[in-house]
């Protein structure tokens, strides 16, 4: 086993255990910001300053026990804006009204190599998640990674094993686990209050199909080769690289699993949780149109079938149907049950009580300090991402896929098995 680099966090913990008095310099005095003492503060690096980083950045800046020391993006405009936002936020809390303590990098390696950074947010497109998270863990850092955790199933196994080997606290950004309604829905299902669940509907929405795009000039300050990273070369077009809720890079198979990796990563995660399948998964995957089916589906070993893009009743996100009732759940604390009283029924002492998280980021920060397991660690993230990827493989090949969740192998289909990983462009190897 590799020797883990001595991180600032590890050093502080060791010093505390030995009773040594420690006084480390910090970029900004705690008393000036009203923050925690420097020895108790988590120093953060933020990697990928696009659309999805906005909320994480705000939370990191608003907490008294965290300090953003560096930001990273391959777009010079985005990283300059993130640096300015960080420094102006901290400056507003100082008597002088000034602060210059946030570095901005094009290469994520500059953050990884810093021993004064304890943990990183990895909020890049999916094809960069594994490489950056693994490098961060190997350098002694804890990681928050956007969902789906990886681009391929093999990446997921490697990342989960690496997190376990190094004892890293890795949190996947499947934040619906930290929302009350989804936890309650999962508890109702897990405790058998609606009987044996046989059918689940979930609505993922649609993206436009991938398309060939005309080549455009690469904007000044945008490192397009690094944005592509391990994926195949393609001519630059702003619609390929932009991140937006309507698609952008999420439309392309090269960078993700389309809607299965977008909303699927959220909803499949809750379904896995509710069915008690966090360490396993479905055994069959069917594309839309197979044997006349209108919707894509996957099936668990006990026969429970999940239908995707099925119009869920009352415009909810997920519908669990059992032989004694049903549960419908969405964001914004929307929960419906049949019988209706189930949604307000309290858990008894002998019932299954699922992990109650105060929020995905808060839970991660707390677990970094306590070294406890977060609500969505690497292995759970890997299993959910596996469901996303196998649905994508069945869709691309337009045929059913059989899966062994114990051996983590596609059964009886060598051609499909090649999609468990993808070739990586030269110089971007894991």
C-alpha positions in Angstrom: 0.0 0.0 0.0 1.3 3.4 -0.9 2.3 5.7 1.9 -0.2 8.5 2.1 1.3 12.0 1.8 1.3 14.0 5.1 -1.5 16.4 4.7 -2.1 19.4 6.9 -5.1 17.6 8.3 -3.1 14.5 9.1 -0.3 16.6 10.6 -2.7 18.5 12.9 -4.4 15.3 14.0 -1.1 13.7 14.9 0.1 16.8 16.7 -3.1 16.8 18.8 -2.6 13.2 19.7 0.9 13.8 20.9 -0.1 16.8 22.9 2.2 19.1 20.9 1.5 22.8 20.7 1.1 23.9 17.1 0.9 27.3 15.6 0.6 27.5 11.8 0.4 30.7 9.7 -2.9 31.4 7.9 -3.7 33.7 5.0 -6.3 35.6 7.0 -6.7 35.9 10.7 -9.7 34.0 12.2 -10.7 36.9 14.4 -10.9 39.2 11.3 -13.4 36.9 9.7 -15.2 35.7 12.8 -14.2 32.2 11.7 -13.0 29.1 13.5 -9.4 29.0 14.7 -7.0 28.2 11.8 -6.2 24.8 13.2 -9.9 23.9 13.1 -10.6 25.4 9.6 -10.8 23.3 6.5 -8.9 24.8 3.6 -10.6 24.2 0.3 -9.7 24.1 -3.4 -12.6 24.4 -5.9 -12.1 22.6 -9.3 -14.5 23.4 -12.2 -16.0 26.9 -11.8 -19.0 26.4 -14.1 -22.8 26.4 -13.6 -22.9 23.6 -10.9 -20.2 25.0 -8.7 -22.1 28.2 -7.9 -24.1 26.8 -4.9 -21.0 25.0 -3.5 -18.9 28.1 -3.8 -21.5 30.1 -2.0 -21.7 27.6 0.8 -17.9 27.3 1.2 -17.6 31.1 1.4 -20.5 31.5 3.9 -19.2 29.0 6.5 -17.0 30.2 9.4 -15.0 26.9 9.5 -14.0 26.8 5.8 -11.7 28.9 3.7 -11.3 28.8 -0.1 -7.6 29.1 -0.9 -7.7 28.3 -4.6 -10.0 27.9 -7.6 -9.4 26.1 -10.9 -10.9 26.2 -14.4 -9.7 25.8 -17.9 -11.6 28.9 -18.8 -9.6 32.0 -17.8 -12.7 34.2 -17.5 -14.5 31.8 -15.1 -11.5 31.3 -12.9 -10.8 35.1 -12.7 -14.4 35.7 -11.8 -14.3 32.9 -9.1 -11.1 34.4 -7.6 -12.6 37.9 -7.5 -15.8 36.6 -5.9 -13.8 34.7 -3.3 -11.6 37.7 -2.4 -14.4 40.2 -2.4 -16.4 38.0 0.0 -13.5 37.7 2.4 -12.5 41.4 2.0 -16.0 42.5 3.1 -15.3 40.9 6.5 -12.0 42.6 7.2 -11.4 46.0 8.8 -9.2 47.0 5.8 -11.8 45.9 3.3 -9.1 44.1 1.3 -8.1 40.5 0.9 -5.7 38.8 -1.6 -5.5 35.2 -0.7 -7.1 33.1 -3.4 -5.0 31.6 -6.2 -6.5 30.7 -9.6 -5.1 27.9 -11.7 -5.7 26.5 -15.2 -4.3 23.0 -14.1 -6.0 21.1 -11.3 -2.6 19.6 -10.5 -1.6 23.0 -8.9 -4.3 22.5 -6.3 -3.5 18.8 -5.8 0.1 19.5 -5.0 -0.6 22.0 -2.3 -0.1 20.6 1.2 -2.1 23.5 2.8 -5.4 22.4 1.1 -7.3 19.8 3.0 -10.2 19.0 0.6 -11.5 19.7 -2.9 -14.7 20.1 -4.7 -14.6 18.4 -8.1 -17.5 19.9 -10.1 -16.3 19.4 -13.7 -18.0 17.6 -16.6 -18.3 13.8 -15.9 -15.2 12.8 -18.0 -12.8 14.5 -15.5 -14.3 13.3 -12.2 -12.3 10.1 -11.8 -8.8 11.4 -12.7 -9.1 14.5 -10.5 -10.7 12.8 -7.5 -8.2 9.9 -7.5 -5.2 12.4 -7.7 -6.7 14.4 -4.8 -7.2 11.3 -2.7 -3.7 10.1 -3.4 -2.3 13.4 -2.2 -4.1 13.1 1.1 -7.2 15.2 0.4 -10.9 14.6 0.9 -13.2 15.0 -2.0 -16.7 16.2 -2.9 -17.5 15.1 -6.4 -20.5 15.9 -8.6 -22.8 13.2 -9.7 -22.6 10.8 -11.5 -19.3 10.0 -9.8 -17.6 8.7 -12.9 -17.8 8.4 -16.7 -17.4 4.6 -16.8 -18.0 1.6 -14.5 -14.3 0.7 -14.4 -13.4 4.3 -13.2 -16.0 3.9 -10.5 -14.5 0.7 -9.1 -11.0 2.3 -9.2 -12.2 5.5 -7.4 -14.1 3.6 -4.8 -11.2 1.3 -4.1 -8.8 4.2 -3.9 -11.0 6.1 -1.4 -11.1 3.0 0.8 -7.4 2.4 0.5 -6.5 5.9 1.6 -9.2 6.4 4.1 -10.6 9.5 2.2 -13.9 11.1 3.0 -15.5 11.2 -0.4 -19.0 12.6 -0.8 -21.0 12.3 -4.1 -23.3 15.2 -4.8 -26.5 13.2 -4.8 -28.1 15.8 -2.6 -31.6 14.3 -2.8 -30.4 11.9 0.0 -30.2 14.9 2.2 -33.8 16.1 1.6 -36.5 15.0 4.1 -39.1 13.9 1.6 -36.8 11.6 -0.3 -35.5 10.1 3.0 -39.1 9.6 4.3 -40.1 8.0 1.0 -37.2 5.6 1.1 -38.0 4.7 4.8 -41.6 4.0 3.9 -40.5 1.6 1.2 -37.7 0.0 3.2 -40.0 -0.7 6.1 -42.6 -2.4 3.9 -45.4 0.0 4.6 -46.6 -0.2 1.0 -45.9 -4.0 0.8 -43.7 -5.5 -1.8 -42.7 -2.9 -4.4 -43.1 -4.3 -7.9 -43.1 -1.2 -10.2 -41.3 2.2 -10.0 -41.8 5.1 -12.4 -39.4 8.0 -12.8 -39.3 10.9 -15.2 -35.8 11.9 -16.4 -36.8 14.3 -19.2 -35.2 14.4 -22.7 -32.1 15.9 -24.3 -31.8 16.6 -28.0 -29.8 13.9 -29.8 -26.1 14.3 -30.2 -25.2 16.2 -33.4 -22.3 17.1 -35.5 -21.3 20.7 -34.9 -19.3 23.1 -37.1 -15.9 24.1 -36.0 -15.5 27.5 -34.3 -12.4 29.3 -33.2 -11.3 28.4 -29.7 -11.8 31.5 -27.5 -8.7 33.2 -26.1 -8.1 32.0 -22.5 -9.9 28.7 -23.0 -7.8 25.5 -22.8 -9.8 23.3 -25.1 -7.4 20.4 -25.2 -7.5 20.1 -21.4 -11.3 20.5 -21.4 -11.5 17.4 -23.7 -9.0 15.6 -21.5 -9.3 11.8 -22.0 -12.1 12.0 -24.5 -11.8 11.8 -28.3 -10.7 14.9 -30.1 -13.6 16.9 -31.7 -13.6 20.4 -33.3 -14.4 23.1 -30.8 -17.9 24.5 -30.7 -19.4 26.5 -27.8 -22.4 24.2 -27.7 -20.1 21.2 -27.1 -18.4 22.7 -24.0 -21.1 24.8 -22.4 -22.9 23.5 -19.3 -26.6 24.4 -19.1 -29.8 22.8 -18.0 -30.9 22.3 -21.6 -28.0 20.1 -22.5 -24.7 21.4 -23.7 -22.0 18.8 -23.1 -24.5 16.6 -21.4 -26.1 15.8 -24.8 -22.9 14.0 -26.0 -22.1 10.4 -25.2 -18.4 11.3 -25.1 -18.8 13.2 -21.8 -21.5 11.3 -19.9 -24.6 9.1 -20.1 -27.0 11.8 -21.3 -30.3 11.8 -19.3 -29.3 8.6 -17.5 -26.3 10.4 -16.1 -28.1 13.7 -15.5 -31.5 13.2 -13.7 -31.0 9.5 -13.7 -28.0 9.8 -11.3 -30.4 11.6 -8.8 -33.4 9.4 -9.1 -31.7 6.0 -9.6 -29.8 6.9 -6.4 -33.0 7.3 -4.4 -34.4 4.1 -5.9 -31.3 2.2 -4.9 -31.5 3.6 -1.4 -35.2 2.8 -1.0 -34.7 -0.8 -2.2 -31.7 -1.5 0.0 -29.5 -1.9 -3.0 -26.7 0.5 -2.1 -24.1 -2.3 -2.4 -25.7 -4.0 -5.5 -28.0 -3.1 -8.4 -30.3 -4.3 -11.1 -29.6 -7.4 -13.2 -31.2 -6.5 -16.6 -31.4 -3.4 -18.7 -33.8 -2.8 -21.6 -33.7 -0.1 -24.2 -36.8 1.8 -25.2 -38.7 0.0 -28.0 -37.5 -3.5 -27.1 -40.4 -5.9 -27.7 -42.6 -2.9 -28.2 -41.9 -1.2 -24.9 -42.6 2.5 -25.0 -40.1 3.3 -22.2 -36.6 2.2 -21.1 -36.4 0.0 -18.1 -34.2 -2.0 -15.7 -35.1 -4.9 -13.5 -33.8 -6.1 -10.1 -33.3 -9.8 -9.2 -36.6 -9.9 -7.3 -38.5 -8.7 -10.4 -39.0 -5.1 -9.4 -39.0 -3.0 -12.6 -38.0 0.6 -12.9 -39.5 2.5 -15.9 -37.7 5.6 -17.2 -39.4 8.7 -18.6 -42.7 7.4 -17.6 -45.1 10.3 -16.9 -45.3 10.0 -13.2 -48.6 10.8 -11.5 -49.2 14.4 -10.3 -46.0 15.6 -12.0 -43.9 13.9 -9.3 -40.3 12.7 -9.8 -40.5 9.1 -8.5 -43.4 6.8 -7.9 -43.1 3.5 -5.9 -45.9 1.1 -6.4 -46.4 -1.8 -3.9 -49.0 -4.4 -3.4 -50.4 -2.4 -0.4 -50.0 1.2 -1.5 -47.7 3.7 -3.2 -45.3 6.6 -2.6 -44.8 9.6 -4.8 -41.9 12.0 -4.1 -40.2 15.1 -5.6 -38.0 18.0 -4.6 -39.4 20.9 -2.6 -40.6 18.4 0.1 -43.4 17.0 -2.1 -44.5 13.6 -0.7 -47.7 11.7 -1.3 -48.7 8.3 -0.1 -51.5 5.8 -0.4 -52.8 5.2 2.2 -52.5 8.9 2.9 -51.6 8.6 6.6 -48.3 6.9 5.8 -46.5 10.1 5.0 -47.0 11.4 8.5 -46.5 8.1 10.3 -43.5 8.2 12.7 -40.9 5.6 12.6 -40.9 3.2 15.5 -37.8 2.0 17.5 -37.7 -1.2 15.5 -38.2 0.4 12.1 -35.3 1.0 9.7 -34.0 4.6 10.2 -32.1 5.8 7.2 -29.1 8.3 7.4 -30.4 11.7 8.3 -28.1 14.4 6.8 -28.3 18.1 7.5 -27.3 18.8 3.9 -24.9 17.3 1.4 -22.0 19.8 1.9 -22.5 20.2 5.6 -22.5 16.4 6.1 -19.3 16.2 4.1 -17.6 18.9 6.2 -18.8 17.2 9.4 -17.4 13.9 8.3 -14.1 15.3 7.3 -13.7 16.5 10.9 -15.0 13.3 12.5 -13.7 10.8 9.9 -17.2 9.2 9.8 -18.8 7.9 6.6 -20.9 10.5 4.7 -24.4 9.9 3.4 -23.2 9.2 -0.2 -19.7 7.7 -0.1 -17.7 6.4 -3.0 -19.1 2.9 -3.1 -22.7 4.1 -3.1 -21.8 6.7 -5.8 -20.2 3.9 -7.9 -23.2 1.6 -7.6 -25.6 4.4 -8.7 -23.3 5.5 -11.5 -23.2 1.9 -12.7 -27.0 1.9 -13.1 -26.7 5.1 -15.2 -23.9 3.7 -17.4 -25.6 0.3 -18.0 -28.8 2.0 -19.1 -26.7 4.1 -21.4 -25.0 1.0 -22.9 -28.3 -0.7 -23.5 -29.6 2.5 -25.2 -26.5 2.9 -27.4 -26.4 -0.8 -28.4 -30.2 -1.0 -28.7 -30.4 -4.4 -27.0 -30.9 -5.8 -23.5 -27.9 -6.1 -21.1 -27.6 -8.7 -18.4 -25.5 -7.6 -15.4 -24.0 -9.5 -12.5 -23.8 -6.9 -9.6 -21.6 -9.2 -7.5 -18.9 -9.8 -10.1 -19.6 -6.4 -11.7 -19.6 -8.0 -15.2 -21.9 -7.9 -18.2 -23.1 -11.4 -18.8 -22.7 -13.2 -22.1 -22.0 -10.2 -24.3 -18.3 -9.5 -25.0 -19.1 -6.6 -27.3 -21.1 -4.8 -24.7 -18.5 -5.6 -22.0 -16.0 -3.3 -23.9 -18.2 -0.4 -22.7 -17.3 -1.0 -19.1 -14.4 1.4 -19.8 -13.4 3.7 -22.6 -10.1 4.4 -24.4 -8.4 7.5 -23.0 -6.6 10.0 -25.2 -2.8 10.0 -25.0 -1.3 11.7 -22.0 -4.6 11.6 -20.1 -4.3 8.2 -18.6 -5.4 7.3 -15.1 
